[in-house]
C-alpha cells in the first residue's frame, strides 16, 4: 500500500496536463470532485483543487486545443462542463448538459476521431438516452443519441482494424457493439455481443495485435473475450460475485487485470503469454472497489 485516502468514491481517473500528473476522485456522498497533483519533490500526491456539486458520480478530464475541461456527471442537479482557467487557477463552469437526455449518468468515455474531440455519457435511467457530444470550437453539443430505454451502465471506445467502435453495456440487454460510419460520421450498425447478459462494464486491452475485452458481471461469471475478425468469442470465465469493476492494465509491457468484489478478495490476474490467458497473481483486501 502506497497511500490511503479518506475518500469514498465511485470513480477515479488520472490525466496529464502541462507536464504535471493529476488524479480526480468523484465523491457522491459529499458532492465533490477532488483533484490531487503529483509533488515531484515529496514523491506523493498533494491536494490541488476541487469542484463542488451534488451527488457527483464521475469527473472526466478531456483536453481540447491545449485546454483542460472536466465533465462532471451528477445524479441530481444536472451535469456540467468546467474549464480550467490558468490565469485565475480555478475551474469555471462553461456549460450545462441537457437534463432531458442525461438523467442518471453512470459512465463517461472520451475519444478523438479524425482530430474531432468527443465524449459519450452512458445513462442508466429508464427515461434517459446514452448520448455522444462533439466539440464545435466553443463547447460540446449533442451529436448523436444512441438507443433509448435500456438503462446503460458503461460505454467503452476502442479501435478494431483502425476503425472506431463503441461498446455499450446495459442492465436490460446484451452488450452492443457500434461501428463508426465514415460516410454519415456517426456510430451505426449495432451488433449484440452474444451469450453475455447483465454486463455492468466492458474494458478492452491489446496483446500484440490481438484485441480482448473484460466484461464485468455483478452476479455470475465475468468474462474475457477475444476479437476473431468478425465478432468477439469467449476466451476465459472468471468467477465473480458482487463484481463491478474488471480493469485491465499494462505495467512495463506486462499485462494484468484486476477483478473487484464486494463479497470476497479482489483478484489480480497476470497475462500468461504462453497460455494466452490470465492466471491468478495476487489477492487484495479491498472493500467494495468501484474503480481502478
N, C-alpha and C positions, 0 to 999 in steps of 0.2 A: 504494500500500500504506500503510495507516494504522498497522498494528502487526502484528508476527509473534509468535506464542505458541509456546513449546517443547512443544506437546502433540500426541500422536497420538490422534485421536478418531474415533468412528463417528457421533456425533450432537451437534449444538449447538442450544440453544434459548435464547430470550430471554423475559423477563417483567418486569412492573412490580409492585411491592409496596410499600405505604406511601410512595408518592411517590418511590421510587428505582427505577433501572433495573438489571437483572441479566442476566448470561449464565451458562448452565450448560453445562458441557462434560463429556460422558461419555468416560472413558478406560479401555477394556477391558484394556489391556496392564499397567497399574499398579493397576487395580481401584479407581478413584476417580471421583467426581463433583466437579468443581472449580467453584466459584461465584465470579464476578467481579462487582464492583459499580462503577457509574459514579461517578467522582470529579468533582464539578462544579467544583472549584477547579483541579485539574490537567488536566481535559479528557481523561481517559483512564480505562480500567478498571483497578481495583486488586483484589488478592486479597481475598476476603471470607470464605469458609469452604469446607469440603469434606466429603463423605460417603465413607467408606472401605468398599469392598465387594470383590467378586470378579468379574472379567470384566464390568464394568458397560458395557452397550451403549446404554442410554437413561436419562436423568434428566429426567423430565417434570414441570414445575410445574403445579399446579392450585390455585386459590384458592377456598375454600368458606367462606361465612359469615365473611369477612374474615380467614381464617387461611390460611397458606401450607402446602401439602403437596407433597412431592416423591415421585413414583413412580419407584423405582429398579429397572430391569429388568436382570437378570443372567443370564449363560449358565450359571453354576454357583452353587450355594448358595442357590437360590431368589431370588425378587424380593420387595421390601419397600416399605412406605409410611412416610415420615417426615413429622413435623410440625415447623415452625419454632416454637420456644418463644421468645417475645420477651422474657421475663424473664431467662432464662439465656443468650440469644443462641446457642442450639445447635439442631441438628436431632436430634429424638428419634424413634426407631423406634416406631411405634404399631401396626403390623400386618404380618403376613406374607401374601403372595399364594399361594393354593393351588397347590402344586407339581405336582399330578396333572393340572391343566389347562394351566398355563403352564410349559412345559419348555424352550423355546428362543425367548424373546421377541425380536421383531425391530423392532417399532414400537408406539408408544402414541399414541392420539389422545384429547383431552379435549373435552367439549362439554356444553352445557346444553339441556335440553328442558323447557319449562314450569316453569322455576325449579329443576328437579332436575339435580344435577351427576352426570355420567357420565364414565367413561373406558373405552376399548377397547384391548385388547392383541392384536396380531397375533402368533400363534405359528407359527414356521416349522419345528417338528419334526414328524415323521411321526405321533407319538403325541399331539401337543398339540392344544388346541382354542382357537381365537380366541374371546375371552370379553369380555363387557361387564360393567362393575362400576358400581354405583349408590351414591351417598351416602345413608345412612339416619339421619344425625344424630350418630352416634358413630364411624362408619367406613364403609368401602366393602365391599359384599357382591356376590357373583356374581349378576347379574340375568338374563343371557341368554348361552347358548353358541351360537355360530354353527357353520358347517359344520366337520366333523372331517376329518382325514386329508389336507388339501390343502396343507400347508406354506405358510401365508400369510406374506407378507412386508411388507404395508403395509395400513393402514386409514386412510381419509380421510372426514371428516364434511363434509357440505355440505347446503345447503337449496335445494330446487328448488320454485318456486311456494309458498314459505313452509313446505313440508313437509320434515322432517328425512330425510336419506338417508345411507347409508354405502356406500362403495366398498371392496371387499376385493380386494387383489391377491394372486396366488398363482403359485408356480412350476409348478403342475401343471394349471392350467385358465385359462379366460378371466377377466378381472376381473368381479366380481359386484356389481350394484347392488341394495341393500336399501332399502325404504321403510318409514318409521315408521307403524305401525298404531295410531291413537289409541284404538281400541276395546280392544285387548289390551295396549297400552303396551309394544310391543316391535317389533323390526325384522322384517319379513316380506316375502314375495313376491320372492325373489331373481330377478334377470334378468341374463343374460350381456351384457357389452359385446362385440359380435362383432368378428371379424377382427383380434384382437389377443391373441397368446399370449405366455407368458413375460414378463409385465409385472412389473417389480420394485416399482414405486411409482406412485401416482397423486396428483397435486396439482391443485386447482381454482383458478380465478380468474374474476372477472366483469369484463366491459366493458359499462358501462351496465347494461342488464337481461339481457344475454346471459351464459350460463354456459358455461365451457370447462374442459377437463381436459388436463393434461400427463401423458402416460403414458411411463414410463421403461423402456427395454429395454437389457439388457447386450449382447445380440447382436441385430443387426438395427436397423431404424429405430425411433426413438421417434416419438410422435405427439402432435399437438394435435387434440382432438375437440370438437365443439360440440353442446350440447343443443338439439334441434329441437322440443321439446314433448312427444315421446313416447320418444325414445331419443337416444343420442349417435352422431353421424356424423363421419366423417373430415373434417378441415379441412386438415391440413398434416403432412407427414412430415419428420422431422429425422434426417439421417444420424448414427448414434451407434454407436461401437464401444467397449465397455467402460464404458458409462454406468450409474451407479447413483443419479443424482440429476438431476432436471429440475424446477427450482424456479421458479415464477412469483413475482414480487414487484412491488409498486407503490411508486413514488417520486414524490411531488408530482403525483399524478394521471396519471403516465406509467406504462405497463405494460411490464415487462421479464420475461424468463425466462432462467435460467442452466442450461445443459446441460453437466454434467460429463463427463469422460472419463478413463479410466485410461491410454489409449494415445496421446492427442493433446491439443491445446489445448482448454481449456474454452471453450465458446461462449456469449457473451451476446447475446441477441436483444431487439429493440425492437419493440413492437406498433405497426404502421403502421395508423392508423385508416382511411385511405383504401382500402388494400388489404384491410383486415380480416384481417391475418395478421402473423406475426412476420417481421422482416427482420434480417439479421446486423448487429450493432452493434459488438462488440469481442471480442477473443480474450484469454484469461488463461492464464498458465502456472502451473497448479496440479497438484501430484502427487496422484493418486488421491483426488479430492474425494468426500466422503460426505454432507455436509450443508451447506446454506447458510441 
